[in-house]
Amino acid sequence: MLNKFKGNLVLKQENNLFLENEYDFKKIYVCKPDNYDHNKEYKFYVYTYKTNINKGLEVKINFGFESFREAIYFDELILIEGIGIKTALKIINKGYGEFSELIRANEIKEIVQKYNLSTNIINIFMPVSYTHLTLPTIASV
């Protein structure tokens, strides 16, 4: 599920930001928490990831992205079998536009070096049909 949230940053704990506005309070996981200052207003596109753990207990994690494009790309990445949340966040954090270009150019060695991904993970992307996965170009990012 994808929503937009705008609020003032009231607390930071590791990668979690706690934001509030006059209607709501949200805990949002971000890749670079040092980019945000207390008592300032921020807008995030929030992807809510739901998972079930012990005996059907549902856990929700809110991942915050500064752009709608990043949030959509995250969603598309985690839909690929074998790509988890950590890998998707790593790709987005280090530059998903360049990642897409390197995949298209079959630059496996450069991807391994820059993104610190295993060749097994990179090979997951190689057979992906680019007609159904929207990979943004550097110009559009």
Backbone as CSV, one residue per row, in Angstrom:
resi,resn,N_x,N_y,N_z,CA_x,CA_y,CA_z,C_x,C_y,C_z
1,MET,0.834,-1.157,0.000,0.000,0.000,0.000,0.890,1.234,0.000
2,LEU,0.518,2.226,-0.783,1.303,3.443,-0.928,0.449,4.642,-0.556
3,ASN,0.973,5.457,0.342,0.305,6.677,0.782,1.312,7.805,0.836
4,LYS,0.794,9.006,0.976,1.646,10.173,1.159,1.452,10.660,2.590
5,PHE,2.550,11.044,3.239,2.465,11.554,4.605,3.348,12.778,4.740
6,LYS,2.791,13.805,5.354,3.523,15.043,5.590,3.436,15.357,7.077
7,GLY,4.602,15.582,7.698,4.596,15.870,9.124,5.928,16.410,9.597
8,ASN,5.944,16.824,10.855,7.156,17.344,11.488,7.920,16.202,12.134
9,LEU,9.235,16.216,11.951,10.094,15.193,12.548,10.256,15.490,14.039
10,VAL,9.815,14.541,14.869,9.899,14.735,16.320,10.941,13.838,16.973
11,LEU,11.316,12.731,16.307,12.281,11.809,16.907,12.949,10.980,15.821
12,LYS,14.244,10.691,16.030,14.985,9.779,15.154,15.553,8.668,16.013
13,GLN,15.377,7.418,15.566,15.999,6.255,16.200,16.569,5.391,15.087
14,GLU,17.880,5.361,14.989,18.570,4.640,13.918,17.983,5.068,12.580
15,ASN,17.400,4.146,11.813,16.843,4.490,10.507,15.363,4.865,10.565
16,ASN,14.808,4.952,11.744,13.392,5.271,11.896,13.199,6.741,12.225
17,LEU,12.285,7.363,11.481,11.883,8.729,11.762,10.464,8.685,12.307
18,PHE,10.196,9.497,13.305,8.857,9.608,13.869,8.344,10.997,13.517
19,LEU,7.290,11.019,12.718,6.714,12.278,12.265,5.287,12.410,12.769
20,GLU,4.898,13.654,13.003,3.523,13.898,13.406,2.993,15.127,12.693
21,ASN,1.689,15.097,12.473,0.985,16.275,12.018,-0.239,16.423,12.911
22,GLU,-1.129,17.322,12.597,-2.257,17.534,13.516,-3.236,16.365,13.551
23,TYR,-3.130,15.429,12.588,-4.073,14.320,12.503,-3.482,12.954,12.838
24,ASP,-2.174,12.792,12.684,-1.606,11.449,12.743,-0.155,11.490,13.226
25,PHE,0.349,10.321,13.575,1.733,10.109,14.003,2.221,8.859,13.285
26,LYS,3.403,8.905,12.677,3.888,7.758,11.919,5.358,7.498,12.170
27,LYS,5.677,6.209,12.238,7.060,5.745,12.294,7.409,5.311,10.875
28,ILE,8.477,5.912,10.319,8.846,5.659,8.924,10.324,5.297,8.846
29,TYR,10.616,4.173,8.192,11.992,3.722,7.974,12.531,4.433,6.731
30,VAL,13.732,5.024,6.844,14.390,5.676,5.704,15.827,5.171,5.606
31,CYS,16.394,5.264,4.413,17.771,4.799,4.194,18.814,5.752,4.775
32,LYS,18.556,7.046,4.698,19.554,8.030,5.128,18.961,8.974,6.178
33,PRO,18.858,8.524,7.423,18.222,9.352,8.448,18.980,10.643,8.760
34,ASP,20.283,10.667,8.487,21.068,11.872,8.768,20.707,13.036,7.854
35,ASN,19.948,12.767,6.799,19.522,13.829,5.885,18.354,14.645,6.438
36,TYR,17.846,14.275,7.616,16.643,14.904,8.155,16.916,15.509,9.523
37,ASP,16.359,16.697,9.753,16.563,17.432,10.997,15.283,17.486,11.822
38,HIS,15.453,17.479,13.124,14.317,17.584,14.041,13.546,18.886,13.823
39,ASN,12.273,18.832,14.111,11.378,19.994,14.069,11.252,20.627,12.694
40,LYS,11.517,19.862,11.657,11.296,20.331,10.289,10.210,19.468,9.668
41,GLU,9.503,20.046,8.707,8.425,19.319,8.045,8.964,18.596,6.809
42,TYR,8.519,17.355,6.643,8.933,16.528,5.512,7.721,15.830,4.920
43,LYS,7.822,15.570,3.631,6.782,14.815,2.932,7.414,13.532,2.421
44,PHE,6.746,12.415,2.695,7.222,11.115,2.240,6.110,10.378,1.504
45,TYR,6.547,9.603,0.534,5.672,8.598,-0.057,5.959,7.343,0.744
46,VAL,4.948,6.831,1.405,5.125,5.756,2.366,4.573,4.455,1.793
47,TYR,5.468,3.480,1.686,5.092,2.134,1.265,4.949,1.305,2.530
48,THR,3.745,0.803,2.781,3.496,-0.015,3.965,3.625,-1.479,3.583
49,TYR,4.607,-2.120,4.177,4.875,-3.537,3.939,4.254,-4.324,5.082
50,LYS,3.437,-5.291,4.727,2.776,-6.120,5.735,3.314,-7.540,5.660
51,THR,3.563,-8.117,6.826,4.013,-9.501,6.891,3.411,-10.152,8.130
52,ASN,3.260,-11.448,8.079,2.751,-12.208,9.221,3.895,-12.951,9.888
53,ILE,3.932,-12.853,11.205,4.912,-13.614,11.969,4.146,-14.491,12.950
54,ASN,4.803,-15.067,13.871,4.239,-16.031,14.830,2.722,-15.982,14.983
55,LYS,2.104,-17.117,14.665,0.680,-17.331,14.897,-0.206,-16.245,14.282
56,GLY,0.154,-15.796,13.101,-0.700,-14.865,12.378,-0.615,-13.419,12.815
57,LEU,0.347,-13.073,13.672,0.507,-11.692,14.097,0.991,-10.865,12.913
58,GLU,0.215,-9.856,12.538,0.582,-9.025,11.395,1.473,-7.867,11.842
59,VAL,2.558,-7.664,11.112,3.479,-6.574,11.379,3.489,-5.665,10.155
60,LYS,3.420,-4.358,10.406,3.469,-3.376,9.323,4.727,-2.527,9.489
61,ILE,5.440,-2.358,8.379,6.632,-1.513,8.372,6.418,-0.450,7.309
62,ASN,6.590,0.811,7.697,6.441,1.925,6.761,7.813,2.330,6.240
63,PHE,7.990,2.238,4.924,9.229,2.675,4.285,8.962,4.015,3.615
64,GLY,9.796,5.008,3.925,9.590,6.351,3.395,10.520,6.660,2.236
65,PHE,9.938,7.280,1.206,10.693,7.684,0.016,10.369,9.134,-0.295
66,GLU,11.380,9.875,-0.716,11.178,11.287,-1.014,10.421,11.516,-2.310
67,SER,10.473,10.559,-3.220,9.777,10.730,-4.492,8.835,9.560,-4.753
68,PHE,7.794,9.851,-5.495,6.838,8.831,-5.888,7.531,7.762,-6.720
69,ARG,8.451,8.183,-7.568,9.191,7.263,-8.435,9.992,6.238,-7.633
70,GLU,10.648,6.688,-6.556,11.392,5.758,-5.700,10.467,4.732,-5.055
71,ALA,9.314,5.188,-4.598,8.357,4.281,-3.951,7.839,3.236,-4.933
72,ILE,7.543,3.642,-6.151,7.061,2.708,-7.174,8.170,1.721,-7.539
73,TYR,9.380,2.221,-7.666,10.502,1.347,-8.005,10.726,0.312,-6.900
74,PHE,10.619,0.743,-5.645,10.739,-0.181,-4.512,9.688,-1.280,-4.625
75,ASP,8.459,-0.888,-4.896,7.370,-1.853,-5.042,7.666,-2.846,-6.161
76,GLU,8.139,-2.354,-7.289,8.442,-3.237,-8.415,9.593,-4.184,-8.097
77,LEU,10.589,-3.687,-7.375,11.735,-4.536,-7.027,11.334,-5.680,-6.102
78,ILE,10.553,-5.384,-5.064,10.237,-6.459,-4.112,9.219,-7.452,-4.673
79,LEU,8.601,-7.121,-5.802,7.717,-8.082,-6.457,8.493,-9.130,-7.255
80,ILE,9.766,-8.864,-7.502,10.602,-9.810,-8.237,11.022,-10.926,-7.288
81,GLU,10.733,-12.157,-7.662,11.082,-13.294,-6.817,12.586,-13.332,-6.577
82,GLY,12.986,-13.407,-5.301,14.398,-13.452,-4.944,14.959,-12.105,-4.519
83,ILE,14.184,-11.040,-4.684,14.636,-9.710,-4.272,13.856,-9.319,-3.027
84,GLY,14.573,-9.115,-1.947,13.927,-8.751,-0.695,14.031,-7.265,-0.418
85,ILE,13.535,-6.911,0.730,13.502,-5.508,1.129,14.910,-4.917,1.222
86,LYS,15.837,-5.631,1.842,17.194,-5.097,2.011,17.868,-4.823,0.668
87,THR,17.711,-5.758,-0.262,18.314,-5.575,-1.591,17.666,-4.409,-2.308
88,ALA,16.350,-4.322,-2.251,15.638,-3.223,-2.908,16.075,-1.876,-2.340
89,LEU,16.177,-1.781,-1.025,16.612,-0.524,-0.411,18.055,-0.181,-0.775
90,LYS,18.901,-1.198,-0.849,20.297,-0.972,-1.226,20.383,-0.395,-2.644
91,ILE,19.600,-0.940,-3.553,19.602,-0.468,-4.946,19.103,0.971,-5.012
92,ILE,18.012,1.257,-4.325,17.458,2.614,-4.350,18.416,3.600,-3.681
93,ASN,19.000,3.206,-2.581,19.913,4.071,-1.845,21.152,4.442,-2.661
94,LYS,21.653,3.511,-3.446,22.882,3.759,-4.205,22.623,4.275,-5.615
95,GLY,21.371,4.365,-6.028,21.062,4.937,-7.331,20.401,3.951,-8.270
96,TYR,19.083,3.950,-8.263,18.356,2.967,-9.072,18.366,3.296,-10.557
97,GLY,18.510,4.566,-10.912,18.595,4.921,-12.336,19.851,4.341,-12.971
98,GLU,20.963,4.522,-12.285,22.231,3.971,-12.780,22.195,2.449,-12.760
99,PHE,21.594,1.871,-11.726,21.465,0.421,-11.641,20.736,-0.112,-12.877
100,SER,19.655,0.536,-13.232,18.876,0.113,-14.405,19.719,0.169,-15.676
101,GLU,20.484,1.247,-15.809,21.340,1.385,-16.993,22.422,0.305,-17.024
102,LEU,23.007,0.004,-15.868,24.044,-1.024,-15.804,23.474,-2.410,-16.108
103,ILE,22.262,-2.676,-15.654,21.602,-3.948,-15.974,21.384,-4.046,-17.476
104,ARG,20.869,-2.968,-18.066,20.617,-2.970,-19.512,21.899,-3.199,-20.311
105,ALA,23.017,-2.657,-19.777,24.307,-2.783,-20.465,25.044,-4.063,-20.085
106,ASN,24.441,-4.861,-19.212,25.029,-6.129,-18.769,26.392,-5.922,-18.096
107,GLU,26.519,-4.864,-17.306,27.767,-4.511,-16.622,27.808,-5.146,-15.225
108,ILE,27.905,-6.447,-15.190,27.820,-7.190,-13.935,28.943,-6.809,-12.971
109,LYS,30.170,-6.714,-13.461,31.308,-6.400,-12.595,31.120,-5.044,-11.913
110,GLU,30.667,-4.053,-12.649,30.458,-2.725,-12.077,29.318,-2.726,-11.051
111,ILE,28.271,-3.507,-11.312,27.159,-3.615,-10.366,27.635,-4.257,-9.071
112,VAL,28.440,-5.318,-9.179,28.973,-5.996,-7.990,29.782,-5.008,-7.163
113,GLN,30.618,-4.208,-7.807,31.475,-3.271,-7.100,30.690,-2.138,-6.451
114,LYS,29.794,-1.502,-7.203,29.084,-0.331,-6.681,27.986,-0.696,-5.700
115,TYR,27.223,-1.740,-5.999,26.042,-2.063,-5.202,26.277,-3.182,-4.191
116,ASN,27.458,-3.793,-4.254,27.813,-4.869,-3.328,26.750,-5.975,-3.317
117,LEU,26.329,-6.375,-4.512,25.359,-7.455,-4.660,26.065,-8.682,-5.205
118,SER,25.576,-9.835,-4.843,26.158,-11.072,-5.361,25.741,-11.260,-6.818
119,THR,26.526,-12.038,-7.542,26.161,-12.309,-8.937,24.852,-13.089,-9.017
120,ASN,24.541,-13.892,-7.995,23.251,-14.598,-7.984,22.087,-13.616,-7.963
121,ILE,22.200,-12.569,-7.165,21.150,-11.544,-7.115,21.094,-10.802,-8.448
122,ILE,22.239,-10.420,-8.969,22.272,-9.676,-10.236,21.671,-10.508,-11.362
123,ASN,21.947,-11.798,-11.372,21.416,-12.661,-12.426,19.885,-12.742,-12.410
124,ILE,19.284,-12.468,-11.266,17.814,-12.435,-11.204,17.269,-11.379,-12.161
125,PHE,17.988,-10.274,-12.303,17.524,-9.178,-13.138,17.749,-9.419,-14.626
126,MET,18.704,-10.241,-14.967,19.072,-10.394,-16.372,17.942,-10.911,-17.268
127,PRO,17.163,-11.903,-16.849,16.105,-12.362,-17.750,14.818,-11.550,-17.673
128,VAL,14.772,-10.512,-16.814,13.545,-9.733,-16.650,13.208,-9.024,-17.954
129,SER,11.969,-9.141,-18.351,11.489,-8.432,-19.536,11.253,-6.982,-19.158
130,TYR,11.885,-6.072,-19.860,11.749,-4.658,-19.543,10.424,-4.081,-20.019
131,THR,9.595,-4.879,-20.656,8.298,-4.372,-21.089,7.322,-4.284,-19.927
132,HIS,7.484,-5.101,-18.885,6.556,-5.025,-17.757,7.166,-4.395,-16.515
133,LEU,8.472,-4.217,-16.466,9.122,-3.581,-15.326,9.633,-2.228,-15.779
134,THR,9.098,-1.188,-15.212,9.487,0.166,-15.603,10.783,0.516,-14.914
135,LEU,11.862,0.533,-15.665,13.157,0.906,-15.129,13.449,2.316,-15.597
136,PRO,13.493,3.291,-14.693,13.692,4.671,-15.114,15.091,4.878,-15.680
137,THR,15.184,5.771,-16.627,16.480,6.128,-17.172,17.095,7.209,-16.292
138,ILE,18.367,7.438,-16.428,19.045,8.434,-15.618,18.411,9.812,-15.816
139,ALA,18.020,10.124,-17.036,17.411,11.417,-17.320,16.086,11.600,-16.599
140,SER,15.332,10.537,-16.391,14.032,10.659,-15.758,14.107,10.597,-14.244
141,VAL,15.278,10.287,-13.708,15.433,10.179,-12.256,15.836,11.473,-11.724
